[in-house]
Amino acid sequence: MAAEPSTKAKAWAIFDRIVADAAPDSVHTNPWTKNDVGELVYEPDFDTLVRLLGVPLYLKAETTTGVPALALDVWLSYELRRAGFDPDAAWPRPTAPRILPGPIVSLLDKVTAKEREALWKRLRAATPPAGAAASSANILGKNYLKQVDVVMSNWVAGPELLISTKRMDSSFGKNAANRVEESYGDAKNLRLRHPLAALGFVYGLRSTIFQEAPDKAEWLIDLLQKLGREDDAYHAVSLIIIEYGDHLAIDDKTDDPGDGEDALAEAGVTTPVGEQGEFEVEIDQTEVDVALAALPRVVIQHERVPADLQPGHFIAEMVRRVLDATPVNLHKDARVRRRQAQ
């Protein structure tokens, strides 16, 4: 009897359908526009974000599964594709394997159909060839490896964009600031080895913090703003306030559930769970249809977020830094999309 797919495997199947529906035939809308005074503005696809955020609620996925935070990762990589970056270069990819180096993609384009089929079978296996495909991206910083949630990297340029995401839906009194404080060290570790990479941090926070711990919310927003102003920390920081009904809340079994990440595994001390055999399996598309029709309602509270922490400002800054740090013959589609803004 086949094993029951994990919560993460089910989530991936639904996530993939959502982003595929948002970009039919892999054609993405142009996110760039100009405001009333002619300034270039990035308009994120929030409709897709709220659908993605509904997936962990539908699956009743605990924070420790990593699925709630994964919804943010999937959306950010989708937005990078909307911005015009190579779909295979923005990780996680919209199909398995989620991490696939550029030379492997190039090889797949050049071999025969029979060879390509055999290679894909190896790459999508439970234990793909080491270094050829992976479920997570571990980047070496100055002093230790760090699992980075959203990445653009290649053999020629090295890491070009690194985004860490964190999620907090409960336990605000004790733990809301923990994720931000940890990020200071992570930022410096990555920035010192990869000074030209666009380095960003996105924090997903449930709206109930404003009722349960308003002073903590005010302090946290101030801390996030300061985090984006440090010379040796992140180039940009974003805050996403997530609202959903109390009947959808998941009762995590630990006081500080974190966000599903293993600090020791990230630092290269132990093997990540995902590399020990947790792999994606084929999910019946009928189940995906049922899930999409029953996704819970989620609202993004834009009005509570300062301008410098808004997702549109964040993505625009990350894209700008990538383009400014590379010659004009690279990332041509991303450059064209900015020029076509209306």
Secondary structure as UniProt FT lines:
FT   HELIX           7..22
FT   HELIX           24..26
FT   STRAND          32..34
FT   TURN            36..37
FT   STRAND          40..42
FT   HELIX           46..59
FT   HELIX           63..65
FT   HELIX           67..82
FT   TURN            83..84
FT   TURN            87..89
FT   STRAND          90..91
FT   HELIX           102..110
FT   HELIX           113..123
FT   TURN            130..132
FT   STRAND          137..140
FT   STRAND          145..148
FT   STRAND          150..154
FT   TURN            155..157
FT   STRAND          158..168
FT   HELIX           172..175
FT   TURN            176..177
FT   HELIX           178..193
FT   TURN            195..196
FT   STRAND          198..206
FT   TURN            207..208
FT   HELIX           209..212
FT   HELIX           214..227
FT   TURN            228..229
FT   TURN            231..232
FT   STRAND          236..243
FT   HELIX           246..248
FT   TURN            258..259
FT   HELIX           263..266
FT   TURN            267..268
FT   HELIX           273..275
FT   TURN            276..277
FT   HELIX           285..293
FT   STRAND          299..300
FT   HELIX           302..304
FT   HELIX           307..309
FT   HELIX           311..324
FT   TURN            328..329
FT   HELIX           332..339
//
